């Protein structure tokens, strides 16, 4: 929770609720910059709007030039695609749409799960240049909200704000001398917490299969090898220097054992299995309730 007495700027963006907490009230110009940052991100990456940049490649083969923040997104997706053996992929959008999680929010599956196309031979992504050899549905939701959290933090710092908490519906970035204590939402009851963690000058992100769930056992965390919802894990939390990494790694933990991830990334984590057990890294300094 933000500190008592801090100012709160809350708004809707990319289909979710945002709260930005600061010691001082944000001016109208800065609020406009923050809203413009969210709007530009949505216009570039949303698979739910036909006028987005990535919608171009959903209509056929072609090449697009992405925003300047795209190289960081490409780098982490390429690493996690490799570490997961293709199970975590930005091409998962077609599988989500097939299960009903489409632009119309049909939320009704027309058939059996389908695996997305492989990155190899389908997608060439170098820096800000992206080319596809056939129509694809890009979905960077596993890391995109985290990156947007970071971008909003950059806007605040550029305006001279050193103390803030950016909260994109549970994906958080904290900066400053006043740590905040964050409750870890129970994966089966959003009104309860399974523990708390102190957040200080770092990011905390979560991924949970109950967040966007529909039908009989359908949810948004899919295995890129099969297109099926992952059933062995129900919730993860990660802490890292950036929300981009924390967000991406929270999803990767559904598909990859922590060890290989810890070999390449500096982060701490907590993972809850569908059987109810919790495992966590030595560096995860949260407090779990009994």
Number of C-alpha atoms within 10 A of each C-alpha: 11 22 15 7 10 14 17 17 14 15 12 12 15 18 9 10 13 21 19 25 23 23 17 13 12 18 8 9 9 13 17 12 15 18 16 12 17 19 13 12 22 20 19 17 21 22 24 19 15 14 12 17 20 25 21 18 21 19 13 13 15 14 17 15 16 17 15 9 14 18 16 15 19 17 14 17 21 18 13 23 18 13 18 22 13 21 24 28 27 26 22 29 26 23 27 27 22 20 26 20 23 17 13 10 10 13 20 16 17 11 9 11 18 19 21 24 20 16 16 8 10 16 20 14 20 13 17 16 14 18 16 19 14 16 16 24 23 20 21 20 20 23 24 23 24 27 25 22 25 22 19 19 26 14 16 22 14 10 12 9 17 16 19 26 30 27 23 23 13 20 24 29 30 27 21 14 11 14 19 17 14 18 18 21 19 16 22 14 10 11 8 12 16 14 15 16 17 14 21 17 18 19 28 31 30 25 28 24 23 19 15 12 16 17 11 8 11 23 22 24 29 26 24 27 18 14 22 20 20 20 17 12 21 21 25 27 26 27 28 21 16 22 30 27 27 32 30 27 32 25 25 26 22 28 23 17 12 18 10 12 18 14 8 11 14 12 20 20 26 24 24 20 16 15 10 10 9 14 11 17 15 9 11 15 16 18 13 14 8 5
